[in-house]
Structure formats: C-alpha cells, structure tokens
Amino acid sequence: MKAGEIGRIAAALAEALGVPGPASGGVGAEIAAWVKAMAEDRGKPIAADA
C-alpha cells in the first residue's frame, strides 16, 4: 500500500462522515492515522509514493 492510497482512503472516509479531510488536521488526521495503523496491523507495509 502506498502512502497516497492512505490519504485517498482517509479523505473519502472524512467526506462520508462530513468532517474536514486529513490535510486540515484534527479528525481527518486521526482518520488517516487509523487507516495507516489498520493497514500495518494487517501486514500491508506502507511504501513511500514514487
């Protein structure tokens, strides 16, 4: 999984929940951290975007 994918997933979740996206910090940043943690927990390494 690439870092950009995490951002896109987090942005889609934030939009669906009606909260500010990851770039604005706050809830959106927490969503991004959660998505990253879930991916890592399931053995999907996070690669830097090229």
C-alpha positions as a Markdown table, in Angstrom:
| # | Residue | x | y | z |
|---|---|---|---|---|
| 1 | Met | 0.0 | 0.0 | 0.0 |
| 2 | Lys | 1.4 | 3.4 | -0.9 |
| 3 | Ala | 1.2 | 6.5 | 1.4 |
| 4 | Gly | -1.0 | 8.3 | -1.2 |
| 5 | Glu | -3.6 | 5.5 | -1.0 |
| 6 | Ile | -3.9 | 6.1 | 2.7 |
| 7 | Gly | -4.6 | 9.7 | 2.1 |
| 8 | Arg | -7.3 | 8.9 | -0.5 |
| 9 | Ile | -9.0 | 6.4 | 1.7 |
| 10 | Ala | -8.9 | 8.8 | 4.7 |
| 11 | Ala | -10.2 | 11.7 | 2.5 |
| 12 | Ala | -13.1 | 9.5 | 1.3 |
| 13 | Leu | -14.0 | 8.5 | 4.9 |
| 14 | Ala | -13.8 | 12.1 | 6.1 |
| 15 | Glu | -16.0 | 13.2 | 3.3 |
| 16 | Ala | -18.6 | 10.5 | 4.0 |
| 17 | Leu | -18.6 | 11.5 | 7.7 |
| 18 | Gly | -18.9 | 15.2 | 6.9 |
| 19 | Val | -15.6 | 16.1 | 8.7 |
| 20 | Pro | -12.6 | 18.0 | 7.5 |
| 21 | Gly | -10.1 | 15.9 | 5.5 |
| 22 | Pro | -6.6 | 14.7 | 6.6 |
| 23 | Ala | -4.8 | 17.8 | 5.3 |
| 24 | Ser | -6.7 | 20.0 | 7.8 |
| 25 | Gly | -5.5 | 18.0 | 10.8 |
| 26 | Gly | -8.0 | 17.2 | 13.6 |
| 27 | Val | -10.4 | 14.4 | 12.9 |
| 28 | Gly | -9.2 | 13.9 | 9.4 |
| 29 | Ala | -5.6 | 13.4 | 10.5 |
| 30 | Glu | -6.9 | 10.9 | 13.1 |
| 31 | Ile | -8.7 | 9.0 | 10.4 |
| 32 | Ala | -5.5 | 8.9 | 8.3 |
| 33 | Ala | -3.6 | 7.6 | 11.3 |
| 34 | Trp | -6.2 | 4.9 | 11.9 |
| 35 | Val | -6.2 | 3.8 | 8.2 |
| 36 | Lys | -2.4 | 3.5 | 8.3 |
| 37 | Ala | -2.5 | 1.5 | 11.6 |
| 38 | Met | -5.1 | -0.9 | 10.2 |
| 39 | Ala | -3.0 | -1.5 | 7.1 |
| 40 | Glu | 0.1 | -2.1 | 9.1 |
| 41 | Asp | -1.8 | -4.3 | 11.5 |
| 42 | Arg | -2.9 | -6.5 | 8.7 |
| 43 | Gly | 0.7 | -6.9 | 7.4 |
| 44 | Lys | 0.4 | -4.4 | 4.5 |
| 45 | Pro | 3.7 | -2.4 | 4.5 |
| 46 | Ile | 3.4 | 1.3 | 3.7 |
| 47 | Ala | 5.6 | 2.4 | 0.9 |
| 48 | Ala | 6.5 | 6.0 | 0.0 |
| 49 | Asp | 4.9 | 7.4 | -3.1 |
| 50 | Ala | 7.3 | 7.4 | -6.0 |
